[in-house]
Amino acid sequence: MNQSTTRMLSRAKAVYLFIRENGPVTTSQIAEEFGITDRTVQRDLHLLAYNGLVNSPNRGRWKITKKKVKIS
């Protein structure tokens, strides 16, 4: 895995954990917490949503799903 992929996956994991502890949260709250752009947050959320780990039942507010996940 290249360095940018590793960095992106580490950030997505951190975003997931942030949502799990603080959710539901907005894209802007995540961007502020991690010091990244809203667009970067959207890419991370898309990855997490594609894998069934988060969803946005209330437009723009993200929470984790009930899908079991092992954090390593």
C-alpha positions as CSV (number, residue, x, y, z in Angstrom):
1,M,0.0,0.0,0.0
2,N,1.3,3.4,-0.8
3,Q,1.7,6.2,1.8
4,S,-1.3,8.3,0.6
5,T,-3.6,5.2,0.8
6,T,-2.4,4.4,4.3
7,R,-2.9,8.0,5.4
8,M,-6.4,8.0,3.9
9,L,-7.4,4.7,5.6
10,S,-6.0,5.9,9.0
11,R,-8.0,9.1,8.7
12,A,-11.2,7.3,7.7
13,K,-10.7,5.1,10.8
14,A,-10.3,8.1,13.0
15,V,-13.4,9.7,11.4
16,Y,-15.4,6.5,12.1
17,L,-14.2,6.5,15.7
18,F,-15.1,10.2,16.1
19,I,-18.6,9.6,14.8
20,R,-19.0,6.6,17.1
21,E,-18.1,8.7,20.1
22,N,-19.8,12.0,19.2
23,G,-22.5,11.2,16.6
24,P,-24.6,12.2,15.0
25,V,-22.2,14.8,13.7
26,T,-22.0,17.1,10.6
27,T,-19.4,17.2,7.9
28,S,-18.3,20.6,9.2
29,Q,-17.8,19.3,12.7
30,I,-15.6,16.5,11.3
31,A,-13.6,18.9,9.2
32,E,-13.0,21.2,12.1
33,E,-12.0,18.3,14.4
34,F,-9.4,16.9,12.0
35,G,-8.3,20.2,10.3
36,I,-9.3,19.0,6.8
37,T,-11.6,20.3,4.1
38,D,-15.3,19.4,3.8
39,R,-14.4,17.7,0.5
40,T,-11.9,15.5,2.2
41,V,-14.4,14.6,4.8
42,Q,-17.0,13.8,2.1
43,R,-14.5,11.4,0.5
44,D,-13.9,9.6,3.8
45,L,-17.6,9.5,4.5
46,H,-18.3,8.0,1.1
47,L,-15.8,5.3,1.8
48,L,-17.3,4.5,5.2
49,A,-20.9,4.6,3.8
50,Y,-19.9,2.4,0.8
51,N,-18.7,-0.2,3.4
52,G,-21.9,0.1,5.4
53,L,-20.3,1.7,8.5
54,V,-22.0,5.1,8.5
55,N,-25.1,6.7,7.2
56,S,-26.9,10.0,7.2
57,P,-30.6,9.5,8.0
58,N,-31.0,13.2,8.7
59,R,-29.5,15.2,5.9
60,G,-26.0,16.1,6.7
61,R,-25.8,14.5,10.1
62,W,-23.7,11.3,10.2
63,K,-24.0,8.3,12.6
64,I,-22.6,4.8,12.6
65,T,-24.6,1.8,11.6
66,K,-25.2,-1.3,13.5
67,K,-22.7,-3.2,11.3
68,K,-20.2,-5.0,13.5
69,V,-16.6,-3.8,12.9
70,K,-13.3,-4.9,14.4
71,I,-11.0,-2.0,15.2
72,S,-7.4,-2.9,15.1
